[in-house]
Amino acid sequence: MSVATQHPYYPQSLELSGYAPPTQSPLTLVSVMGGALGAILACTYVAFASRRIRGRALRRPDRLAAMWFVLCAALHCVYELYYLLHFRTLVAAQDILASTWKEYAKSDSRYLAQVPLVFALETITVTVTGPLCVAAAWGIWTQSLGVRHIAQLCASVLHLYSVALYFGTEMAAPESSCRPEALYYYGYFMAMNAPWVVVPLVLVVQSLGTITRAMGVAKKIKVL
């Protein structure tokens, strides 16, 4: 067996010098990741559900949006920051975070192949989109509509742009970076990324509607 095939990733001709396989099982890795994300969502829901502004609870759509932005902020500012910091050494690392990235890379080996596009997208996500998600969540917490909807609109547009590049470059590539099994293509690659298409679209429409209505009201009272 050649060196190039001694890993589970596609294309099979891909060379990953120094590759060290995860020491944890796929089930363990998926469970750890799912448990961590579930805990973030649960804690966010409890915090925002108990929040009162002038004696009134936050509306359910606001609580759901807050859960989304806190989840995104955690992924972008912690998990994906880890990826950037270990971009060159991830292939040989065996800690739990590296192992979860290696499990996901079965659906997209570009994350281990040190592809410049992935590094560029992740850099934008960590340094720009992540802080915007924090700002949007803060805007919801304080009910600062200006902060919330500007940050929400910008973060959502960046999410859509990143996903378009992410999917588009993979589909246009001469060789797929995903294993052929349905679990990895439909479960990991498609399903795990689909929320970053659907939710941002909804949030863009919401923010555009809110901003348009606010400008209409401002014009009526001759602020503009």
Secondary structure, DSSP 8 states (H G I E B T S, - for coil): --GGGSSS-SSTT---TT----SS-HHHHHHHHHHHHHHHHHHHHHHHHS-EETTEE--HHHHHHHHHHHHHHHIIIIIHHHHHHTTTTGGG--SHHHHHHHHHTTT-GGGTTT-HHHHHHHHHIIIIIHHHHHHHHHHHHHT-HHHHHHHHHHHHHHHHHHHHHHHHHHHHSSS-SS-SSHIIIIIIIIITTTHHHHHHHHHHHHHHHHHHHHHHHHHHTT--
